[in-house]
């Protein structure tokens, strides 16, 4: 019983830290962004490799067949602009 309580307390502390760090991802490029609640989704993910340079990035295949690049915020020079039809 005590072991279960300790595990539960550790889990809750860990999720609290994760939630705080995720909710902090609203400022980038000198702009403030409103972030919707995170929702679990099943995604088709692959790695794309540039044949000439060998540089790699992740791509996600959307349900309509479109491919979207997944890159870290700090790898982009300016905020992305995505048409509403392409949002997940």
Number of C-alpha atoms within 10 A of each C-alpha: 6 7 8 9 10 11 12 12 12 12 12 12 12 12 12 12 12 12 12 11 10 13 15 10 13 11 11 12 11 8 8 10 10 9 11 7 8 9 5 6 7 5 11 11 15 14 11 13 12 9 8 6 7 8 9 12 13 14 18 16 14 15 10 7 8 10 16 15 14 13 12 8 13 9 7 10 8 11 11 8 6 8 7 7 6 11 8 8
